[in-house]
Amino acid sequence: MIDVPLPNSCMACGYVGELLFKRHDRTWISELRPQAVTVTAYHIPVMACPACGKTVRGQHSNLRTDQVGATAHRCGPRLAATVQTLHHELGVPQRRISRVLQLTTGIQLTQGASTQAAGRLVRDAGPLAVHVAALEQELRSAPYVHHDDTGWRIDATPAWVSTVRSQDTVVFRANLHHTNQELRDVIGNDFNGVLVCDRFNVYDSTLLAKVRQQKCLAHVLRNATAVREGEQGKRGQGHVYGQRLAGVCRERMGLHRLYRKGVCTTDEYRAQGEELTLRLNHLLQRRPLKTVGNERLRLGLLNQHEQSRLLRFLEDPDIPPTNNPAERSLRTVVMARKVSQCSKNALGAQTYMRIKSTVETARLRGQDPVDILISFR
């Protein structure tokens, strides 16, 4: 606490002398505290075996057996975890992390050192790899999961990053193919929950026929809006169909939002849901439309509606009507794709996805990603 001296002059009128006291104000200044970097040196006895002549080095719990030569100096657990959190949670590019650390802590760290530390962290059969496998098992027993994907590259080859997310768990995977097999590799072939997704034809596979689905209403709303805008200005009433369909979608999403906020009861939710269902039936189960865009949209939605994939959230309010959580999970992946060259090889892609899954799951659960990564060293 610093006491500011009493003023003795008025800046407004130029008066000089004793002023009348009114009150004390408080202001604050935040500053970075100089970080103390700790470098611990280990003097390791190197011995020779009298029986075979082989070299024998002393061992310590903090050191690894391959920590020799050019790799003798390595990152400590907290430094390594902080570096990975900066990259995977905050999206700081690898080439910028060394500068960030130098500005905030004074540590000079090469990109190669952070990359090697990440590789050691996600090694096969290691604690973090086992943790990610356990996250996949949790997703298989979740009441519902969201799924979405975005473009990626592995060694300049087109690939995709998929995300499978429940309420408090998310797993990322990099795949060279874009089929239902990649989804089933995560949720299994006997998934009993509800899959929240868009209307991409991958989800229409016969191998997913038994999986209950909820199609993203936000995507349907965008489709209806696009059809309406395409018919706007043309002769006839072609734009009206998309307008009515978009209105029903907005009301359904708004109804679910009100229920989650506690504005309406379960009985009111179901009653209003039945009314919206009748309106949707009237829009879909009708004679063919004259405009090509409207008819294509109607047939596509009717096919999903007949499989109970549009209004499942009205039966169970715990199921979200949109795929927004999956899209939010992929936003940092999209940012990483735009500021980097994605993954140079399959090992780099696997490393990124394992750490990304761990960090983002910790964030969803309200845990500190740094502490979580330290526990898997």
Backbone torsions as a table, in degrees:
resi	resn	phi	psi	omega
1	MET	NA	127.6	178.8
2	ILE	-116.5	125.6	177.5
3	ASP	-88.3	121.9	178.8
4	VAL	-80.8	134.7	-179.8
5	PRO	-60.7	151.2	178.5
6	LEU	-67.7	134.8	176.2
7	PRO	-75.2	153.8	179.0
8	ASN	-129.4	18.8	177.8
9	SER	-149.9	152.3	-179.7
10	CYS	-102.8	121.4	-179.2
11	MET	-72.3	-20.3	-177.1
12	ALA	-77.4	-45.4	-175.0
13	CYS	-117.0	-8.3	179.3
14	GLY	89.1	5.4	179.9
15	TYR	-62.7	137.8	177.7
16	VAL	-123.5	126.9	-179.1
17	GLY	150.0	-169.0	-178.7
18	GLU	-71.4	131.6	-179.8
19	LEU	-102.3	158.3	179.8
20	LEU	-84.7	129.3	-178.5
21	PHE	-73.8	134.2	177.6
22	LYS	-111.7	-52.8	-176.0
23	ARG	-169.7	176.6	171.6
24	HIS	-109.6	127.6	171.0
25	ASP	-98.5	158.6	176.8
26	ARG	-125.5	136.9	172.9
27	THR	-132.4	163.3	-175.9
28	TRP	-136.2	153.7	172.2
29	ILE	-132.0	123.2	177.3
30	SER	-96.6	139.6	-177.8
31	GLU	-141.8	150.4	175.3
32	LEU	-75.1	134.1	175.9
33	ARG	-85.1	135.0	178.5
34	PRO	-55.5	124.9	-177.8
35	GLN	-83.7	132.3	177.3
36	ALA	-91.0	113.8	179.5
37	VAL	-86.1	126.8	-178.8
38	THR	-103.2	121.6	175.6
39	VAL	-116.2	115.9	-178.6
40	THR	-102.3	123.3	178.7
41	ALA	-98.0	135.7	178.2
42	TYR	-113.4	121.4	175.8
43	HIS	-92.8	108.2	-172.1
44	ILE	-102.1	120.7	176.1
45	PRO	-69.6	131.5	177.6
46	VAL	-111.6	118.8	-173.5
47	MET	-115.9	167.0	175.8
48	ALA	-120.3	133.9	179.4
49	CYS	-76.6	122.8	-179.6
50	PRO	-69.3	-18.0	-177.2
51	ALA	-83.6	-44.8	-175.9
52	CYS	-118.0	-11.8	178.8
53	GLY	84.8	-0.4	-179.5
54	LYS	-71.5	153.3	178.4
55	THR	-82.0	134.7	179.9
56	VAL	-124.2	122.2	179.6
57	ARG	-102.8	147.4	175.2
58	GLY	-65.9	152.6	-176.5
59	GLN	-118.3	150.0	177.5
60	HIS	-142.7	148.3	-175.8
61	SER	-64.2	-25.1	-179.3
62	ASN	-86.9	-9.1	-175.3
63	LEU	-110.5	153.9	175.8
64	ARG	-105.9	155.0	-175.4
65	THR	-66.0	-26.5	-178.8
66	ASP	-93.6	12.7	-178.2
67	GLN	-85.7	75.1	-177.5
68	VAL	-138.4	162.8	174.3
69	GLY	61.9	-129.2	-177.0
70	ALA	-66.5	-20.9	-179.8
71	THR	-102.7	20.4	-178.6
72	ALA	-68.8	-30.5	-179.8
73	HIS	-99.3	116.2	-177.0
74	ARG	-128.5	168.2	179.0
75	CYS	-77.4	141.6	173.0
76	GLY	-73.5	168.6	-176.2
77	PRO	-57.2	-45.4	-177.4
78	ARG	-70.7	-39.4	178.0
79	LEU	-63.6	-45.2	179.9
80	ALA	-63.1	-41.5	-180.0
81	ALA	-67.4	-38.2	178.6
82	THR	-65.1	-41.5	178.8
83	VAL	-60.8	-45.7	-179.0
84	GLN	-67.9	-33.3	177.2
85	THR	-68.7	-40.2	176.4
86	LEU	-58.7	-40.2	-176.2
87	HIS	-79.2	-46.9	-170.0
88	HIS	-89.4	-29.2	178.4
89	GLU	-94.5	-46.0	-175.5
90	LEU	-91.9	-12.7	176.4
91	GLY	78.7	19.3	177.3
92	VAL	-70.3	125.5	-179.9
93	PRO	-60.9	150.3	-178.7
94	GLN	-56.5	-40.6	-176.1
95	ARG	-70.6	-13.7	179.7
96	ARG	-99.0	-14.7	-174.9
97	ILE	-62.9	-40.1	-178.7
98	SER	-60.5	-38.4	179.1
99	ARG	-69.8	-39.4	177.6
100	VAL	-60.9	-44.8	179.4
101	LEU	-65.4	-38.3	-179.9
102	GLN	-65.6	-37.9	179.8
103	LEU	-70.8	-36.9	-172.7
104	THR	-95.0	-30.0	-175.3
105	THR	-126.2	-17.8	-176.2
106	GLY	87.3	-3.6	-180.0
107	ILE	-76.2	136.1	174.7
108	GLN	-105.6	112.1	-174.8
109	LEU	-126.3	131.2	178.8
110	THR	-81.6	158.2	178.1
111	GLN	-64.6	-35.5	178.4
112	GLY	-62.8	-37.7	-179.8
113	ALA	-64.9	-41.9	179.7
114	SER	-69.9	-35.2	178.3
115	THR	-66.8	-42.8	178.3
116	GLN	-65.6	-37.7	178.0
117	ALA	-63.7	-38.3	177.7
118	ALA	-65.7	-40.6	178.8
119	GLY	-62.6	-40.1	178.3
120	ARG	-68.4	-32.6	-178.0
121	LEU	-67.9	-37.0	-173.4
122	VAL	-102.7	18.1	-177.5
123	ARG	-53.0	146.8	178.9
124	ASP	-57.9	139.5	-179.7
125	ALA	68.3	5.0	175.9
126	GLY	-78.8	172.2	-177.6
127	PRO	-58.0	-39.5	-178.2
128	LEU	-71.8	-39.0	177.5
129	ALA	-63.0	-39.4	177.2
130	VAL	-65.5	-37.2	178.9
131	HIS	-63.8	-42.9	179.5
132	VAL	-64.4	-39.7	176.4
133	ALA	-62.2	-36.7	177.4
134	ALA	-67.7	-34.7	176.7
135	LEU	-63.0	-38.7	178.0
136	GLU	-64.1	-38.1	177.4
137	GLN	-65.4	-36.6	177.7
138	GLU	-65.1	-37.5	178.7
139	LEU	-64.7	-34.1	-178.3
140	ARG	-66.5	-23.5	-179.8
141	SER	-105.3	8.0	-179.1
142	ALA	-73.5	149.0	178.4
143	PRO	-66.1	-27.9	174.7
144	TYR	-157.0	153.0	176.1
145	VAL	-136.5	150.0	172.9
146	HIS	-100.4	145.6	176.9
147	HIS	-138.5	135.9	175.6
148	ASP	-159.5	168.0	178.3
149	ASP	-149.5	165.9	179.7
150	THR	-145.4	165.3	-176.5
151	GLY	-70.3	152.5	-179.7
152	TRP	-154.0	174.0	174.5
153	ARG	-139.1	139.9	174.5
154	ILE	-125.5	110.4	-176.6
155	ASP	55.4	45.7	178.8
156	ALA	68.2	5.0	177.5
157	THR	-92.4	131.2	178.6
158	PRO	-57.1	134.5	180.0
159	ALA	-146.2	-176.5	-179.8
160	TRP	-138.7	146.2	171.0
161	VAL	-108.2	121.5	178.7
162	SER	-106.5	148.2	175.4
163	THR	-124.8	134.2	173.9
164	VAL	-120.6	118.9	-171.9
165	ARG	-132.7	135.3	169.6
166	SER	-105.2	-160.4	-177.5
167	GLN	-66.9	-36.9	-176.6
168	ASP	-133.4	17.8	-179.4
169	THR	-140.5	139.1	177.3
170	VAL	-143.9	138.2	178.8
171	VAL	-128.2	132.5	177.0
172	PHE	-108.8	145.2	176.6
173	ARG	-142.5	142.3	174.3
174	ALA	-101.3	127.6	-175.4
175	ASN	-130.3	143.1	175.4
176	LEU	-83.0	-16.2	-179.2
177	HIS	-120.2	161.2	-174.5
178	HIS	-127.4	66.6	-177.0
179	THR	-126.3	179.3	178.8
180	ASN	-71.8	-16.0	-179.3
181	GLN	-63.3	-40.5	-179.7
182	GLU	-63.7	-34.9	176.1
183	LEU	-69.7	-43.8	-178.3
184	ARG	-69.3	-22.7	175.4
185	ASP	-63.4	-26.2	-179.1
186	VAL	-94.6	-51.4	-174.5
187	ILE	-89.9	-8.6	178.6
188	GLY	83.9	175.0	-179.0
189	ASN	-91.1	-7.4	-177.1
190	ASP	-122.4	38.7	-178.8
191	PHE	-67.5	126.0	-176.3
192	ASN	-103.0	-2.5	179.7
193	GLY	-87.0	-163.7	179.4
194	VAL	-107.9	132.6	178.3
195	LEU	-96.7	116.0	176.7
196	VAL	-95.7	120.5	-172.7
197	CYS	-156.0	179.7	176.1
198	ASP	-90.5	-165.3	-175.6
199	ARG	-100.7	24.2	177.5
200	PHE	-63.1	143.8	-171.8
201	ASN	-67.9	-11.4	176.0
202	VAL	-57.9	-36.6	-176.2
203	TYR	-78.2	-6.9	178.4
204	ASP	-91.6	5.9	179.7
205	SER	-61.4	147.2	177.6
206	THR	-63.8	-23.3	178.7
207	LEU	-71.2	-16.0	177.0
208	LEU	-110.7	14.5	-176.0
209	ALA	-63.2	-32.0	-177.9
210	LYS	-86.9	-5.7	-179.6
211	VAL	-84.6	123.5	176.6
212	ARG	-68.5	136.3	-175.0
213	GLN	-130.0	151.0	171.0
214	GLN	-125.9	112.9	-180.0
215	LYS	-75.3	143.5	-177.2
216	CYS	-67.9	117.5	-179.3
217	LEU	-71.3	-24.7	176.9
218	ALA	-64.8	-37.3	175.8
219	HIS	-67.0	-41.9	178.4
220	VAL	-62.1	-40.2	178.4
221	LEU	-62.0	-43.2	178.4
222	ARG	-64.8	-39.8	177.5
223	ASN	-61.5	-45.3	-179.7
224	ALA	-64.8	-39.8	178.9
225	THR	-65.4	-40.3	179.1
226	ALA	-64.1	-40.8	178.0
227	VAL	-64.7	-42.2	179.3
228	ARG	-62.2	-44.8	-180.0
229	GLU	-65.7	-32.1	178.1
230	GLY	-68.0	-29.1	-179.8
231	GLU	-93.5	-8.0	-178.0
232	GLN	-64.4	133.4	178.2
233	GLY	89.0	-11.1	178.4
234	LYS	-86.1	163.7	178.9
235	ARG	-69.1	147.6	178.6
236	GLY	94.4	-168.9	-176.4
237	GLN	-112.5	30.6	-177.2
238	GLY	-61.9	-29.7	-177.9
239	HIS	-75.1	-16.8	-175.7
240	VAL	-68.5	-37.6	-177.0
241	TYR	-62.2	-48.7	178.2
242	GLY	-62.2	-35.4	178.7
243	GLN	-64.8	-43.7	179.4
244	ARG	-67.6	-40.7	179.7
245	LEU	-65.3	-41.0	177.4
246	ALA	-63.7	-37.6	178.6
247	GLY	-63.6	-40.7	177.8
248	VAL	-64.3	-40.5	179.6
249	CYS	-63.1	-43.6	179.6
250	ARG	-62.7	-41.1	-179.2
251	GLU	-67.0	-37.9	179.5
252	ARG	-66.2	-44.6	178.1
253	MET	-66.5	-37.4	177.3
254	GLY	-65.7	-37.3	177.8
255	LEU	-62.9	-44.2	179.3
256	HIS	-64.9	-37.0	179.1
257	ARG	-64.5	-41.3	178.7
258	LEU	-65.2	-38.3	179.6
259	TYR	-65.7	-42.5	-179.4
260	ARG	-65.2	-28.3	178.3
261	LYS	-83.4	-6.5	-179.6
262	GLY	82.7	14.1	-178.5
263	VAL	-73.8	-35.5	179.4
264	CYS	-121.1	152.8	179.8
265	THR	-81.6	173.5	178.9
266	THR	-63.4	-41.0	179.3
267	ASP	-64.2	-43.3	177.9
268	GLU	-64.5	-37.8	179.1
269	TYR	-62.0	-46.6	-178.6
270	ARG	-69.0	-37.7	-179.9
271	ALA	-64.7	-46.4	178.4
272	GLN	-68.3	-31.8	177.1
273	GLY	-64.4	-38.2	177.6
274	GLU	-64.3	-38.9	179.5
275	GLU	-65.7	-40.8	178.0
276	LEU	-68.5	-33.7	177.6
277	THR	-63.4	-42.2	178.3
278	LEU	-63.1	-39.1	178.8
279	ARG	-66.5	-39.0	177.9
280	LEU	-67.4	-41.4	177.3
281	ASN	-58.3	-40.5	-179.5
282	HIS	-64.3	-34.6	-178.9
283	LEU	-77.3	-30.9	-174.8
284	LEU	-96.1	-39.8	-176.1
285	GLN	-93.9	76.6	-176.4
286	ARG	-145.9	177.7	-179.7
287	ARG	-68.5	156.7	-178.1
288	PRO	-56.2	144.2	179.3
289	LEU	-87.0	154.9	-176.4
290	LYS	-79.1	-34.7	-178.3
291	THR	-80.9	138.9	-174.6
292	VAL	-64.6	-44.7	-177.9
293	GLY	-63.6	-43.9	178.7
294	ASN	-63.3	-43.1	-177.7
295	GLU	-68.4	-38.4	177.7
296	ARG	-62.7	-43.6	178.7
297	LEU	-65.4	-42.3	-179.2
298	ARG	-61.6	-45.6	-178.8
299	LEU	-65.7	-39.6	178.9
300	GLY	-64.3	-44.4	179.1
301	LEU	-70.5	-36.0	178.6
302	LEU	-62.8	-39.9	177.9
303	ASN	-60.8	-43.3	178.8
304	GLN	-70.8	-37.0	-178.6
305	HIS	-66.2	-37.9	178.9
306	GLU	-67.5	-19.8	176.1
307	GLN	-97.5	11.9	178.4
308	SER	59.5	44.8	-177.3
309	ARG	-112.5	3.7	-179.7
310	LEU	-106.8	-31.9	-172.4
311	LEU	-122.1	24.6	-178.2
312	ARG	-64.1	-28.9	-179.3
313	PHE	-68.3	-18.4	175.8
314	LEU	-75.1	-27.0	176.1
315	GLU	-78.3	-38.3	-179.6
316	ASP	-129.1	101.6	-176.5
317	PRO	-63.8	-15.2	178.8
318	ASP	-72.4	-16.4	-179.9
319	ILE	-85.3	125.7	179.6
320	PRO	-69.7	145.4	179.3
321	PRO	-85.2	-7.7	-179.0
322	THR	-128.5	165.4	179.5
323	ASN	-100.9	25.6	-175.9
324	ASN	-59.8	-39.6	178.7
325	PRO	-57.9	-39.7	178.5
326	ALA	-67.0	-40.1	179.1
327	GLU	-65.0	-38.5	177.3
328	ARG	-65.5	-36.4	179.4
329	SER	-63.3	-30.5	-176.7
330	LEU	-87.0	-7.3	-176.0
331	ARG	-62.1	-43.6	179.2
332	THR	-69.0	-28.6	175.6
333	VAL	-67.2	-41.4	177.4
334	VAL	-63.0	-40.7	177.1
335	MET	-61.8	-43.5	179.2
336	ALA	-63.0	-38.1	179.2
337	ARG	-63.9	-36.7	-176.1
338	LYS	-76.0	-26.2	-176.9
339	VAL	-105.8	3.5	-179.8
340	SER	-139.9	179.5	175.2
341	GLN	-98.3	26.3	179.7
342	CYS	63.7	-126.1	-175.1
343	SER	-113.9	135.1	179.9
344	LYS	-75.3	-27.2	-179.6
345	ASN	-154.3	175.7	-177.3
346	ALA	-64.8	-35.4	179.8
347	LEU	-65.2	-40.9	177.5
348	GLY	-64.4	-37.7	177.7
349	ALA	-65.0	-42.9	178.9
350	GLN	-63.8	-40.6	178.6
351	THR	-61.1	-46.9	-179.3
352	TYR	-61.8	-44.4	-175.4
353	MET	-69.2	-37.7	-179.9
354	ARG	-66.8	-46.0	179.9
355	ILE	-69.0	-39.1	178.4
356	LYS	-60.0	-43.1	179.1
357	SER	-62.0	-42.5	-178.5
358	THR	-67.3	-45.6	-177.2
359	VAL	-66.6	-45.6	-177.4
360	GLU	-70.1	-34.5	175.7
361	THR	-65.5	-41.4	177.0
362	ALA	-60.3	-41.1	179.4
363	ARG	-64.1	-41.8	178.9
364	LEU	-63.3	-31.6	-177.5
365	ARG	-91.1	5.4	179.0
366	GLY	73.5	22.8	-179.7
367	GLN	-100.4	160.0	177.2
368	ASP	-82.7	114.8	-178.8
369	PRO	-57.8	-33.4	179.7
370	VAL	-63.3	-47.5	179.5
371	ASP	-63.6	-37.0	179.4
372	ILE	-65.2	-44.5	180.0
373	LEU	-66.1	-35.8	177.7
374	ILE	-61.9	-37.3	-178.2
375	SER	-68.4	-15.6	-179.2
376	PHE	-104.4	14.8	-177.9
377	ARG	-66.3	NA	NA
